[in-house]
Amino acid sequence: MSIQPFLESRDYRLRPRFHPNWEPSWIRKGMTYDEAFDLRLEDSMDIVCLADLVDAIAPDGRKVVLKRVAKGSNEETMSIRLNALDKEDPFNHLAPLLDTIDLPNDEQVILVIPCFRSCEEDPSFHCREEVIEYARQLLEGIVFLHSHNFSHRDICASNILMDSSRVVPSGFHFAAPELQEGDNCKWVKTRRRCRVRPVKYFFIDFESVSFHPEGPENARVLGLFGQYNVMPELSLSAAWTILALFRNYGGLDDFKDFFQTFCSRRPEDRPTAAEALTAFESFISAMKPHERNYLVWNKEELFHPRIIQRSLVRICPPLNRFL
């Protein structure tokens, strides 16, 4: 990475493979790349797909993520504006912006945020109590944004991270979150989210954020892009507002029925974020204590390729190069 020396001058340390004089560890050890990959040597992991997104060690020693964006872009502007909002507000679920780094002789800037874990990674939701905590924080975060006249416009599972410091106490490899850090990476050991409550969730990716000086009640935005692409708002003829939606989990039929009431095709027929949160709290308070502890399961993971891959690799590590 050409900017590694510059980042190092700012006391940000990248992984060895990004250093100008990096020599692959498998060459030093007289191994082939396939052998190194089978052993899961740290620098054998392919992270080229994350071209504008890498992890690093910050000057204070914490693990962070560096995201390269265009200077003056909506993402830079909105990240800075949102970061200026009240961080002590318990409804603030925006990933904090720790630093911004202007790149020399470049039309780009680096945004620095904590290295959180995707809410979709292991461990999956285990019980309704975990889902309740997740949904409540999402609604709180939307209420917070709307109360300051902002809308995120791309809230989806891949844009929601969790502070996994207690869920995955061993830490995880940024490019391979199912593995721990270091050479001969071991599989991460996770704890159920309900056992280490509260787990805090954060919104990220602010490139689509809009500011509405007219107030959230009158806010309407048109567009064609978003990661949750089945919403009626993803058109040039229907107005866009935020919906809270669940993934494909079993054991949550009553939750799905409840949230379906928020999904009218006519935005004006939907509750505001604050009204949705109030309705959700009423919905939860009507549950009996044992109903909140019912187990849930991710239908997609019953035979999920990642689970099958992990099982096969544990039985025969050389299969890792083909999977």
Residue pairs with C-beta under 8 A, 6 or more apart in sequence:
1 14
1 18
1 54
3 103
4 14
4 18
4 19
4 20
5 20
6 103
6 104
7 13
7 14
7 56
7 66
7 101
7 110
8 14
10 59
10 101
11 58
11 59
12 56
12 57
12 58
12 59
12 64
12 66
12 101
12 112
13 56
13 57
14 54
14 56
15 42
15 43
15 54
15 55
15 56
16 22
16 42
16 43
17 24
17 43
17 47
18 54
22 43
24 33
24 36
24 43
24 44
25 36
25 41
25 42
25 43
25 44
25 183
26 32
26 33
26 35
26 36
26 41
26 44
29 36
31 39
33 44
34 321
36 43
36 44
37 44
37 45
37 320
37 321
38 317
38 318
38 320
38 321
39 183
39 184
39 317
40 179
40 183
40 184
40 185
40 320
41 183
41 184
42 173
42 181
42 182
42 183
42 185
45 173
45 175
45 176
46 175
47 54
47 174
47 175
50 174
50 175
52 67
52 68
52 69
53 65
53 66
53 67
53 68
54 65
54 66
54 174
55 63
55 64
55 65
55 66
55 115
55 174
55 175
56 63
56 64
56 65
56 66
57 63
57 64
58 64
58 98
58 99
58 112
62 114
62 115
63 114
63 115
63 171
63 174
64 98
64 112
64 113
64 114
64 115
65 112
65 113
65 114
65 115
65 174
66 101
66 110
66 111
66 112
67 110
67 111
67 112
67 113
68 103
68 108
68 109
68 110
69 75
69 76
69 108
69 109
69 110
69 111
69 207
70 76
70 107
70 108
70 109
71 102
71 107
71 108
71 109
73 207
74 206
74 207
74 208
74 209
75 111
75 205
75 206
75 207
76 100
76 109
76 111
78 150
78 206
78 207
78 209
78 211
79 97
79 100
79 111
79 206
80 97
80 100
81 150
81 211
82 94
82 97
82 150
82 206
82 209
83 94
83 96
83 97
85 92
85 94
85 144
85 148
86 92
87 96
89 144
90 140
91 140
91 141
91 143
91 144
91 147
92 141
92 144
93 137
93 138
93 140
93 141
93 144
93 200
93 201
93 202
93 203
94 141
94 144
94 145
94 202
94 203
95 113
95 114
95 116
95 161
95 202
95 203
95 204
96 113
96 114
97 111
97 112
97 113
98 112
98 113
98 114
99 112
100 109
100 110
100 111
100 112
101 109
101 110
101 112
102 109
103 109
103 110
113 204
114 163
115 174
116 161
116 162
116 163
116 164
116 202
116 204
117 161
117 162
117 163
117 164
117 167
117 168
117 172
117 177
118 157
118 158
118 160
118 161
118 162
118 177
119 134
119 157
119 160
119 161
119 162
119 201
120 157
120 158
120 247
121 164
121 172
121 177
121 178
122 177
122 178
122 188
122 190
123 167
123 190
123 191
123 192
123 193
124 297
124 298
124 301
125 131
125 134
125 193
125 249
125 296
125 298
126 192
126 193
126 194
126 295
126 296
127 192
127 194
127 292
127 293
127 294
127 295
127 296
128 251
128 252
128 255
128 291
128 292
128 293
128 294
128 295
128 296
129 194
129 197
129 292
129 293
130 192
130 193
130 194
130 199
130 296
131 246
131 249
131 252
131 255
131 296
132 284
132 292
133 193
133 197
133 198
133 199
134 201
135 244
135 246
135 255
135 280
136 277
136 280
136 281
136 284
137 200
137 201
138 155
138 160
138 201
138 244
139 244
139 273
139 276
139 277
139 280
140 277
141 201
141 202
141 203
142 152
142 155
142 242
142 244
142 273
142 276
143 273
143 274
143 277
145 151
145 152
145 203
145 273
146 216
146 272
146 273
146 274
147 216
147 274
149 211
149 212
149 213
149 214
149 215
149 216
149 219
150 209
150 210
150 211
150 212
151 209
151 210
151 212
151 216
151 219
151 221
151 240
151 241
151 242
152 159
152 203
152 206
152 208
152 209
152 242
153 208
153 209
153 210
153 221
153 223
153 226
153 240
153 242
154 205
154 207
154 208
154 225
154 226
154 227
154 228
155 203
155 228
155 242
155 244
156 226
156 227
156 228
156 245
157 247
158 227
159 203
159 204
159 205
159 227
160 201
160 202
160 203
160 204
161 201
161 202
161 204
162 193
162 199
162 200
162 201
162 202
163 199
163 200
163 201
163 202
164 172
164 199
166 191
166 196
166 199
167 190
167 191
167 193
167 196
167 199
168 188
168 189
168 190
168 191
169 189
169 191
170 180
170 188
170 189
171 180
171 181
171 188
172 178
172 179
172 180
172 181
172 188
173 179
173 180
173 181
173 185
176 185
177 188
178 187
178 188
178 306
178 310
179 185
179 186
179 187
179 188
180 186
180 187
180 188
187 310
187 314
193 199
208 223
208 225
208 226
210 219
210 221
212 218
212 219
216 272
216 273
217 272
219 241
220 239
220 240
220 241
220 267
221 239
221 240
222 235
222 236
222 237
222 238
222 239
222 240
223 233
223 234
223 236
223 240
224 234
224 235
224 236
225 234
226 233
226 234
228 245
231 240
231 243
232 238
232 265
233 239
233 240
233 241
233 267
234 240
238 265
239 267
240 267
241 267
241 270
242 273
243 262
243 263
243 270
244 259
244 262
244 276
245 259
245 263
246 252
246 255
246 256
246 259
247 298
247 300
248 298
248 299
248 300
249 296
249 297
249 298
249 299
250 296
250 297
250 298
250 299
251 294
251 295
251 296
251 297
252 296
258 279
258 280
258 283
261 279
262 270
262 271
262 276
263 270
264 270
270 276
271 279
284 292
298 304
301 307
309 323
312 319
312 323
313 319
313 320
313 323
